[in-house]
């Protein structure tokens, strides 16, 4: 009887396959006091590792003792190629401040300095789309008292927010 009961309880759980979500979140905030735009992007570690390994023909081995010493520069190069920002219709460069691993997520910390009176932010984000066509990149922007969002994917990887 116990075996039958366990079978009836477990069988429905096994009928559902594991679904992998492909999503990143980038939070962007303008800091009036420092005149800077601060960005935090989070992506799934295994996905970014796959993309960089394939694009740069390396083996990052993230979070292991054999992690490549040049991981930060590879991350920065990858982001520069796949995440672009324009403020007030002008392309701007950002600094790679660093990264942080948290479970299966990598957080990237980026900053744009000397930003005066931003009225629009344009984002181009095709991070991970090449290898994961279902990838969706959510961007949330806080500027002064306003909050706006963009939902970008393979078909639509650019968006403009006006404040």
N, C-alpha and C positions, 0 to 999 in steps of 0.2 A: 504494500500500500504506500509506504513512504517513497519508494522508487517511482511509483506512478505519479504521485503528487509532485515530486521534485521535477520529473520529466515535464509535466504540464506547466510548471512554473518557469522552467528554464527554456523550453522549446520556443515560446513566443519571443524571448529575448534574442535567441540565436537567429531568428528569421530576419532581423533587421541588420543590414550591413553597416559597417562603420562609414560615416560620411565625413569627408575631409573638406573643410571650408578653406577657401583661399581669399583672405582679406587682410588688409593692412589698415592701420589708423595713423594719420598724421595730424597732430594738434599743433596749431600755429597761433601764437599770441604776440601782439605788439605791446612792448613795454615802453610806455611814454617816458618814464624816468630815465632809462638808459638809451632811449632812441634806437632800440633794437627789436628785431623780430626773432623770437625764439621758437624752435620747432622740435617736436619729439615725434619720431616715427617708430612704430612698432610693427614688426613682421615676424612670421614664423621662422624660427632658426633653420629648420631643415630645408625650407623653400629657398631662402636667401643663400644658404650654403650650396644647394644644388645649382642655382643660377650662376653664382660666382665660379664655382668649380668648372662648369661647362664653358662659360664665357672666357675665363682666363686660363683654362687648362691647368688648374691647380687642385690640391686636396687640402682644404682649409682645416679640417679636423677640429672644428669648433669645440670649445670647452674640454679639450683633452690636453695632456701634457705635450702633445706634438702639434698643437695649434701653430700655424705659421706666424712668424714674427711680423710679417707684412700684412696681416689681416686688416688692420685699420686702414691702410692705404688702399687695399683692394675694395673694402667697403666704400670708402670715399669716392674712388674712381667709378664704382658701379652706380652709386647714388648720383654723381655728377652727370652720368650718361642717361639716367632714367628718371630723375626728379629735378625739374627745372622750375625756377620761380621768377616772375616779373612783378615788380612793384611800380605802380603808376606807369604801366606800359614799358618799363625799362628792365631788361634782363639784369638780375643781380646774382652775385656769387655769395655762397654761404660758407661758413667755417664748419669743419667737422670737429666738434668738441670732444666727442667720444661715443662709446657704446657701453651697453650694460646687458648682461644675460640674466634672464629671470625665467626659470623653467624652460619652456620651449619657445620663448619669445626673445627677440633681440630688440633693444631700444637704442635708437640712434638720436644723438643730441646735436642739433645744428643751430647756427646763429647767423643772422645778417645784421651787421652793425651799421651805424650812421644812417638810419632811416628817418627821414623827416616828412611828416604829414602824409602818411599813406592814405590813398583814396581808393585804390584798387589793388587786388592781389590776383595774379593769374598763375595757375598751377598746371604743369604738365607732368603727369605721373604715370609711367608705364612700368613701374617696378614689378618684377616677376611675371609680367604678362607673356613674355616670349616663351617661357617654359610651362606656364600655368594659364591657359587661355581663359579659365573661369575666374581668374584673379580680379578682385574688386578692391579699389583703393579709396577709402573714405578720408576726406580732408575736412577738418573742423577749424574754423578761423575765428578768433576773438580779437576785435579791434575796437578799442575804447569801450563803449557799452554794448556794441553789437556782436552777435554771433551768427555766423552763416556756415553752411556746409556744402561740400561737393561730393558727388558719388561718381568715381571714375572707373572705367573698365577698358577692355580691349577695343571696343567700338568707339568709345568716347574717353580719351585720355587727357583732355584739356578742359579747363574751366576757368571762368572769370568771375570774381566776386567784387562788387562795387559797394563802397561804404560812404 
